[in-house]
Amino acid sequence: MRDKKQFVFIMCDTQGANCVGAYGRPELTTPNIDGLAASGIRFDRAYTTCPLCVLARGALFTGCYPANNGARANEMAPQASIHPAGLPWGCKM
């Protein structure tokens, strides 16, 4: 039986590649992220379904476009209807 692959997914809010030493900013001190980038797979091009944080994360974690996963704004209203699993209603996983 093959060993399962393990991965670390790092997602930061409002942190671009220009904020990390491994992506060409040696004057920035980010040794842990630089080490992960050096020893793992580094993605040099990234695309998003939406340039807003909440909507982009929702799309990434559900696999649905923001228009289909229930996310409508960069924040969630306290009275919003939430599926018991923590997902917006109508999102199919």
N, C-alpha and C positions, 0 to 999 in steps of 0.2 A: 504494500500500500504506500502510495506516495505521500510525502508530508504535505500538509496544506500550506499554501502560501499565506504569508502574513503581510499586512500592510498597515501603514500609518497614514491617515488622511488628515492633513492640517488645513483648516479653513479659517482665515482671519477676516475680521470686519475692517474694511477700508485699509488693507495693507497690500500695496502693490509690489511687484517684483523689484522696483527701485528702492525698496526698504530692506533688502536682504543682501548680505555680502556675496552669497553664491551667485547672484544674478548681476554681478558687475559693480557692486558698491563696496570695495574692500575697506573703505574708511568706516563702514558700519560694523559693529561688533555683534555678529549673530552666529557664534561658533556652533551651537547645537543644530540650528537649521542648516548651516553650511555643511556640517558633518553628515546629516541625513541626505542632503543633495549629492554629496560626493560618493556616498556608499550605496545609494539607491537609484531609482529611476527619477529623473528630473524632467518635468514637462516645461518646455520653453515657450509654448503657445497655448493660450487658454481662451476659451470662448464662453460666453454666458447667454442664457436665454433672456436675461433682463439685467440692466445695470443697477438695480436696486437690491440691497442686501437681503431682505426678507424674502422677496420674490425669487431671487436667484437660489437661495438656500432651499426654499420649498421645492423648486423645480429639480434641484440636484438630488434631494433626499426622496422625492416621490417618483421621479422619472416622468412627471407631467409638466407641460408648459404652464406658466402662471395662470393663463386664462382657463386652464382645465383643472387646476388643483385647488381652487378656492381662494388663493391669495389674491387680493385686490389692491393692497397698498403696502407701503413699507413698514407698517405696524398693524397689529391686530387689535381690533376694538375689544374691550373687556366683555361686551355682550355678544360677541361673535359665537355662532353655533359651531361647536367643535365635536367631531366624531369621538367616541369613547377611546379610540386608539391614539388620539391626539392629532388626527389629521382633519383637515377641512372636509365637510360633507361633500360627496360627489367625486372625491379623489379615488381612483381605482388603483390598487397596487397589484 
